[in-house]
Amino acid sequence: MQNKKLAKESLTIMTEMVLPNDTNTLNNLMGGRLLYMMDVVAAVAAQKHSNCLVVTASVDNVSFAEPIPLGSIVTLEAKVTRVFNTSMEVHINVYADDYPNRRQFSTNQAFFTFVTLDHTTKVPCKSPEIEPETDTEKELFAGALRRRQLRLVLAGKMDVKDANELKSIF
């Protein structure tokens, strides 16, 4: 296993068209369908990075900025932001192209956490560390520890007094 990999090596882009079966009664993409697509693209990015099996451990807050209408093209971009002991954080950006109205817009972004599993034993295992290059990658990398501690506090797996990265927030 390599010690470090570039964040850009995990970049995964997925494109889907919003079809009638994907929509709600308002002819917009159903939120659950979008979450499914986000989970798939994030899992592929995590597997590309780790070369191992991965399972979704958590999904951060997902806000729906704008509805995505029937017939739109949805593009999802996922990239690993940081690797921890046996888990990693993946950032997902979602964009929609409404071609009839000649409009592209950002609809969502979220952070998903995955646990890496050994192919044979199916027990959690380590992944290569991330080497951020761009300013955005460095910013996401730096904030990942804070987001991780917040997730652990909210899940009851860490006492807030032990969350050193969160002290500046509270």
QUICOR-V753176 format. One record per backbone hydrogen bond with DSSP energy under -0.5 kcal/mol. NH is the residue of the N-H (numbers start at 0). CO is the residue of the C=O. If there is no record, write none. Layout:
BEGIN
nh/co
NH/CO
NH/CO
END
This chain:
BEGIN
nh/co
4/128
6/130
8/5
9/6
10/7
11/77
13/75
15/73
17/71
18/16
21/18
22/19
23/27
26/23
28/67
29/21
33/29
34/30
35/31
36/32
37/33
38/34
39/35
40/36
41/37
42/38
43/39
44/40
45/41
46/42
47/43
48/44
49/45
50/46
52/116
54/114
56/112
57/112
59/110
62/60
64/62
64/106
68/66
69/26
70/17
71/68
72/96
73/15
73/71
74/94
75/13
76/92
77/11
78/90
80/88
81/88
83/86
87/113
88/81
89/111
90/78
91/109
92/76
93/107
94/74
95/104
96/72
97/95
97/102
98/96
100/97
101/98
102/97
104/95
106/93
107/93
109/91
111/89
112/57
113/87
114/54
115/85
116/52
117/122
121/117
124/115
128/2
130/4
131/129
137/133
138/134
139/135
140/136
141/137
142/138
143/139
143/140
144/140
146/142
147/143
148/144
149/145
150/146
151/147
152/148
153/149
154/150
155/152
156/151
157/151
161/158
162/158
162/159
163/161
165/162
166/162
166/163
168/165
169/165
END
